[in-house]
Amino acid sequence: MLRHAWALLAPPLCGGCAGPTSAGAALCRTCATALERATPFALTVPAADWTVAAAPYDGIARTMVTALKFRGRLTVAEPMAAAIADASATRLDGHALVPVPPAPRRRRRRGFDAADEITKAMARRTGLPLFRCLVGATGPRQVGRPRRERLASPPRVRATRPAPPKAVLVDDVVTTGATLMACATALRAAGAREVCALAFAGAK
């Protein structure tokens, strides 16, 4: 709650470069232009029908992920959602948005969840329903583990209720795809017939 209040009261600073920006703008013109130039690309994630990242995980995209996840700059969720929607809008008819769940301890420590903030912004922008049906369990940290280990032992994820027939997972960043794979598998086990995944940034 305090993080949300601070995000509203903080002076208008760019979520990319931390320089000044106009009131109500999450990014300055330079950073907004850099984001507009990012090229979406497809990724392969087991158990997902298709996966798209709105931008490579470097430059402005990496800076924005850091600003949201580790500095609590919640306003950058809006341009992140806009970038994802622009990269995938024609493929989302009839889907429900499912945020990738965080590990419980990270949610408690940060006081918010980056994927959920982006998904809420996407729901407002696209009009698609938001369907929180996945929960994560506390397990080994994915960050820093070798790719092979992460794919062999992905995070533990389960569905708390039946999944929507057509689900689109939403996350801030995808690296190995292990987390998205676990989420897609859980959605299919809960009844989803089609599962795709969208991330703001992706590692090439």
C-alpha positions as CSV (number, residue, x, y, z in Angstrom):
1,M,0.0,0.0,0.0
2,L,2.8,2.4,0.8
3,R,4.5,1.7,-2.5
4,H,1.3,2.5,-4.3
5,A,0.9,5.8,-2.4
6,W,4.5,6.8,-3.1
7,A,4.1,6.0,-6.8
8,L,1.2,8.5,-6.9
9,L,3.0,11.2,-4.9
10,A,6.5,11.0,-6.3
11,P,7.7,13.8,-8.6
12,P,7.4,13.1,-12.3
13,L,10.6,11.2,-13.2
14,C,11.1,9.0,-16.2
15,G,10.8,5.3,-15.5
16,G,13.7,4.7,-17.9
17,C,16.4,7.2,-17.3
18,A,15.1,8.7,-14.0
19,G,15.3,12.2,-15.6
20,P,12.5,14.7,-15.5
21,T,9.3,14.1,-17.6
22,S,6.0,15.8,-18.0
23,A,3.3,15.2,-15.4
24,G,1.3,12.0,-16.1
25,A,4.0,10.6,-18.4
26,A,5.8,7.4,-17.3
27,L,8.6,7.9,-19.7
28,C,10.4,11.0,-21.1
29,R,10.3,11.5,-24.9
30,T,13.8,10.0,-25.4
31,C,13.0,6.8,-23.6
32,A,9.5,6.5,-25.1
33,T,11.1,6.8,-28.5
34,A,13.6,4.1,-27.7
35,L,10.8,1.8,-26.6
36,E,8.9,2.5,-29.8
37,R,11.9,1.3,-31.8
38,A,12.1,-2.0,-30.0
39,T,11.2,-5.0,-32.2
40,P,8.9,-7.7,-30.9
41,F,10.0,-11.3,-31.5
42,A,8.7,-14.8,-31.0
43,L,10.0,-17.2,-28.4
44,T,9.6,-21.0,-28.0
45,V,8.2,-22.1,-24.6
46,P,7.2,-25.7,-24.0
47,A,3.5,-26.1,-23.3
48,A,2.6,-22.7,-24.8
49,D,1.1,-22.5,-28.3
50,W,3.0,-19.3,-29.0
51,T,5.0,-16.8,-27.1
52,V,5.9,-13.2,-28.0
53,A,8.2,-10.7,-26.3
54,A,7.5,-7.0,-27.0
55,A,11.2,-6.0,-26.7
56,P,14.6,-7.6,-26.3
57,Y,15.8,-7.7,-22.7
58,D,18.4,-4.9,-23.0
59,G,18.6,-1.2,-23.2
60,I,15.4,0.7,-22.3
61,A,13.4,-2.6,-21.7
62,R,15.9,-3.9,-19.1
63,T,15.9,-0.5,-17.4
64,M,12.1,-0.4,-17.2
65,V,11.9,-4.0,-15.8
66,T,14.4,-2.9,-13.1
67,A,12.5,0.3,-12.3
68,L,9.3,-1.6,-11.9
69,K,10.5,-4.7,-10.0
70,F,13.2,-3.3,-7.8
71,R,12.4,0.4,-7.5
72,G,8.6,0.2,-7.3
73,R,8.0,2.5,-10.2
74,L,4.5,1.3,-10.8
75,T,3.8,3.9,-13.5
76,V,6.0,2.0,-16.0
77,A,3.5,-0.8,-16.1
78,E,1.3,1.3,-18.4
79,P,3.9,1.7,-21.2
80,M,4.9,-1.9,-20.7
81,A,1.3,-3.1,-21.2
82,A,1.0,-0.8,-24.3
83,A,4.1,-2.3,-25.9
84,I,2.7,-5.8,-25.2
85,A,-0.7,-5.0,-26.6
86,D,0.8,-3.4,-29.7
87,A,2.9,-6.5,-30.3
88,S,0.0,-9.0,-29.9
89,A,-3.4,-7.2,-30.3
90,T,-4.5,-9.1,-33.4
91,R,-4.0,-12.5,-31.7
92,L,-5.9,-12.0,-28.5
93,D,-9.6,-12.2,-29.4
94,G,-11.5,-14.2,-26.9
95,H,-8.6,-14.7,-24.5
96,A,-8.4,-14.1,-20.8
97,L,-5.3,-12.5,-19.3
98,V,-3.6,-14.6,-16.6
99,P,-0.7,-12.9,-14.7
100,V,2.3,-15.1,-14.0
101,P,2.3,-15.5,-10.2
102,P,5.3,-14.6,-8.1
103,A,6.8,-16.6,-5.3
104,P,4.9,-15.7,-2.1
105,R,8.0,-14.4,-0.3
106,R,8.8,-12.0,-3.2
107,R,5.3,-10.7,-3.2
108,R,5.5,-10.1,0.6
109,R,8.9,-8.4,0.3
110,R,8.0,-6.0,-2.5
111,G,4.4,-5.4,-1.5
112,F,3.3,-5.7,-5.2
113,D,3.7,-8.0,-8.2
114,A,5.2,-6.7,-11.4
115,A,3.3,-9.2,-13.7
116,D,0.0,-8.4,-12.0
117,E,0.6,-4.6,-12.4
118,I,1.3,-5.1,-16.2
119,T,-1.7,-7.4,-16.6
120,K,-4.1,-5.0,-14.9
121,A,-2.9,-2.2,-17.2
122,M,-3.4,-4.6,-20.2
123,A,-6.9,-5.4,-19.1
124,R,-7.7,-1.7,-18.9
125,R,-6.2,-1.1,-22.4
126,T,-7.6,-4.1,-24.2
127,G,-10.9,-4.8,-22.4
128,L,-9.9,-8.4,-22.0
129,P,-10.9,-10.1,-18.7
130,L,-8.2,-10.5,-16.0
131,F,-8.3,-14.1,-14.6
132,R,-6.1,-14.7,-11.5
133,C,-6.1,-18.5,-11.3
134,L,-2.5,-19.4,-10.7
135,V,-0.5,-19.4,-7.5
136,G,3.2,-20.0,-7.0
137,A,4.9,-21.9,-4.2
138,T,8.2,-21.0,-2.5
139,G,11.0,-22.8,-4.1
140,P,14.6,-22.3,-5.4
141,R,15.3,-18.9,-6.9
142,Q,15.4,-19.0,-10.6
143,V,17.8,-16.1,-11.0
144,G,21.4,-17.2,-11.3
145,R,20.6,-20.9,-11.9
146,P,21.9,-22.5,-15.1
147,R,19.4,-22.7,-18.0
148,R,19.4,-26.5,-17.9
149,E,18.7,-26.6,-14.2
150,R,15.9,-24.1,-14.5
151,L,14.1,-26.0,-17.2
152,A,14.6,-29.3,-15.5
153,S,13.3,-28.0,-12.2
154,P,10.9,-25.2,-12.9
155,P,9.0,-23.2,-10.3
156,R,6.0,-24.9,-8.7
157,V,2.7,-23.5,-9.9
158,R,-0.8,-24.7,-9.5
159,A,-4.3,-23.5,-10.6
160,T,-6.8,-22.5,-7.8
161,R,-9.8,-22.9,-10.1
162,P,-10.7,-24.0,-13.6
163,A,-8.7,-22.1,-16.2
164,P,-10.3,-20.1,-19.0
165,P,-10.5,-22.0,-22.3
166,K,-8.2,-19.5,-24.1
167,A,-5.6,-18.1,-21.7
168,V,-2.7,-15.7,-22.3
169,L,0.0,-15.6,-19.7
170,V,1.5,-12.1,-19.0
171,D,4.9,-11.6,-17.5
172,D,7.5,-8.8,-17.3
173,V,10.4,-10.7,-18.6
174,V,11.2,-14.2,-19.9
175,T,14.7,-15.6,-19.9
176,T,14.8,-19.4,-20.0
177,G,11.0,-19.8,-20.3
178,A,11.0,-22.2,-17.3
179,T,8.4,-20.1,-15.3
180,L,6.1,-19.7,-18.3
181,M,6.4,-23.4,-19.1
182,A,5.3,-24.3,-15.5
183,C,2.4,-21.8,-15.7
184,A,1.3,-23.1,-19.2
185,T,1.4,-26.7,-17.9
186,A,-0.8,-25.7,-14.9
187,L,-3.3,-24.0,-17.1
188,R,-3.7,-27.0,-19.4
189,A,-4.1,-29.3,-16.4
190,A,-6.9,-26.9,-15.2
191,G,-8.7,-27.1,-18.5
192,A,-7.3,-24.5,-20.8
193,R,-7.5,-25.6,-24.5
194,E,-5.2,-22.8,-25.8
195,V,-2.4,-21.2,-23.9
196,C,-0.1,-18.4,-25.2
197,A,2.3,-16.2,-23.4
198,L,3.3,-12.5,-23.6
199,A,6.2,-10.8,-22.0
200,F,7.3,-7.2,-22.0
201,A,11.0,-8.2,-22.5
202,G,12.7,-11.4,-23.6
203,A,16.2,-12.7,-23.6
204,K,17.4,-13.6,-27.1
